[in-house]
Amino acid sequence: MERLYDYAHPPPLSASTMFRSFKSFRVRFLENSSFQQRVSLFLLSVLLAGGCTDRSGSLEKPNAEKMLEELGAPKSEVGNQPNSPIAGSTDASTGSTDASKREPSSETKLPIPADDDPRGTPKDAKSKKERDPQILSSDVVVKDKERTAISVDDPSTEWKRELRLPYQVWEMTFVGNAPAGYSSRRVYASNNIDNNLKIELESTLHVQRSGNLVRQRLEVKSTERTNGTLVSISGTLVSGDIKREFLAVNSGNVLKVEATTDGAKTRTEIKLDEDVRGPFAIEQSLIRKPLTSGEIRSVRYFDPMIGKIVETQLEGLEFNRSSTMLGQSMELLEVSVSNRDGGLMGKSTLWMNEDGRVIKTNFPELNLRVFQVEEKLVNEFSKTSDLQFVPSLACPLDLGSNGEDYLAALNQNESILYRLTHAVDDPTSIISKKTNQRVGTVPIARTCEVTLYRVPKDKDLPVGIEREINPPKAAKLSSEWCDTDSSIASEFFATFTSGLSEDAAKDKFLTVEHLRQAILQKFETIEFDREVRKLYQIVRAKKLDGFEHALLLASMCRKSGIPARIAIGIVYNRDESKPQMRLHGWTEYFVKDRWYPADSSQTGSKAELDRMKIRESYADSEMFLEDVLYVANWLNNTKIRFVP
């Protein structure tokens, strides 16, 4: 039964929409040993037991812009599950910079597939179908007055024959309706000699620990035979400043495990029975032989996070049409999952397609859901959410003994000189040498001098600035970041160009200045708050940061036939009592034989000497966010000095 709307025709979305929801929640782990064991089991269940989609693309390929529109879930619905080890928090002290300056969201609940309430079924609610308790230690289960035998997964056959290598799956984890993390898993053949399979997992989960938002990073590399027998496995789990590493090698059906937690090593040996597989065993079992309705199957595997053998029981329920995050609804089999680790029990539900690929998973006790998604959505969200963990978006600016000299130079000089030092990299090869910047070397390690010039219209550019005679095609075309083709872009353009005389429209400089002033008057400017929205979101906003101003102005320039791109760098922050330069984005447009800077987020018409560009972007792909993240991280090792 479909919920919320038909996912075959989803509305627009971007990862930045998801990020607004991400910023409004926190995942809190209770600090007790029994739960830590359950979390370890849960992590691998979520991150390792999901299904894979063949790269041949048997599923309809969705538009990443149209998966999760309106992600602003009410705070009361995110976590806060009674007696749940994971709860949501809206503590502003752990939120991102300037989040309070954003206008209230007009968006509705996140319409992610809701086949099951992530908070569990109310006690007084009657389920559609009575299900008997799962009895893992029994040979049979009584189900609908029939005796159904529990089959043990047969690992003697290969699961490789059902694959087209290499293949990869991407997934996103949600707490309630808020995104909490993402993961990718890749399977490929190791070489032609041993014919083993390599499985690599990378995942990121954002959790709250001691009142702070922490990024938890898990990397696992497994070598297995083609039937799933574990040869070796290694991995690293980094949660804030806590690091755990493990390595396990199968020697004669004895798994020798060595784990290191913050320098303390432990060693153990675990005997592996013939039916025990690695941590990907559930996925392998379902792909090798898809579960059928009414079938009950037992799977045993080694969980490296807790160093134990775990037994899982899968019960196939019914096939139903179910919504997904892959751009369409699908016929999926609902599967009840029971895990047992000694005396600890865990319950979850997964939905698999007819090929045995797991499309989504629900952990009701933890208020967690995992969905298979397209790579583009994961990549975009990962860049945006990673900005949350950049220590600072500013770098110190040394103005010398008299700051008035700097302000006078900005207003009166034709050029200005900065000396930049980086703690790690040689900035000479990193700082952009285009538009109006000249970079020079100095006899000091990891230091360079950058001279900023006003861009002249009637004389040659100074020596040392790279010439760009013809702008690339990307500076003229519509893209997902610089939209010129949509009806929204056309409506904006008509609004901004109203009042532009016919003569002024023929002058590209006057056109850009008219657009800049129109955008400046319509939108209030705020500091960059670690989020970048797109045009269909900007149209509903009242406040924009520098990057959003830059994208909008660049879009309107391209709509006017003027090539434009985005400058990513730093700008002097006049409002701070302590001199500093902050991460910022602005527009550059091309006329005749050179690029000119323009900034609709600032009242002054000149945007030349108070900023330094690290790199430029044509905003034609997901690499735009990657560039922003790179510059943000790079700034944290940077110091700048004004040279009078």
Beta strands, then each sheet from edge to edge (+ up, - down):
strand 1: 28-29
strand 2: 86-87
strand 3: 140-143
strand 4: 146-152
strand 5: 167-175
strand 6: 178-189
strand 7: 197-209
strand 8: 212-224
strand 9: 230-239
strand 10: 242-251
strand 11: 254-261
strand 12: 264-271
strand 13: 276-277
strand 14: 296-303
strand 15: 308-322
strand 16: 330-341
strand 17: 344-352
strand 18: 358-363
strand 19: 368-373
strand 20: 394-398
strand 21: 415-422
strand 22: 437-441
strand 23: 447-453
strand 24: 524-525
strand 25: 543-544
strand 26: 564-572
strand 27: 580-591
strand 28: 594-598
strand 29: 611-617
strand 30: 638-643
sheet 1: 1+ 2-
sheet 2: 3+ 4- 14- 13-
sheet 3: 3+ 4- 14- 15+ 16- 17+ 18- 19+ 5- 6+ 7- 8+ 9- 10+ 11- 12+
sheet 4: 22+ 23- 21+ 30- 20- 27+ 26- 29+
sheet 5: 22+ 23- 21+ 30- 20- 27+ 28-
sheet 6: 24+ 25+
end
